[in-house]
Amino acid sequence: MITAIVLIKTSVDRIPEIAESIAALDSVSEVFSVTGTYDLIAMVRVKAHDDLADVIPGRISKIPGVLATDTHVAFRTYSQHDLEAAFAIGLDN
């Protein structure tokens, strides 16, 4: 699974509507409304690297009100959930 973090600039008067449109896309797992240079951050998860082109420039960038995107592809994912599962290996309840 490939994860991309997409930083999105939008028309500020339509942030909630744009966020809902992005969140409705199949490969988007979460959309965050944030402060700072960007208005939204979307987490995109796809099976193949080529699928990113279908989702980000192919769908997210074409949503009315999306002005620009900046995409960062994750090399590895670390989470508290993963750490807890690793420490629980071999433990009996």
Secondary structure, DSSP 8 states (H G I E B T S, - for coil): -EEEEEEEEE-GGGHHHHHHHHHTSTTEEEEEE-SSS-SEEEEEEESSTTHHHHHTTTTGGGSTTEEEEEEEE-S----HHHHHHHHHTT---
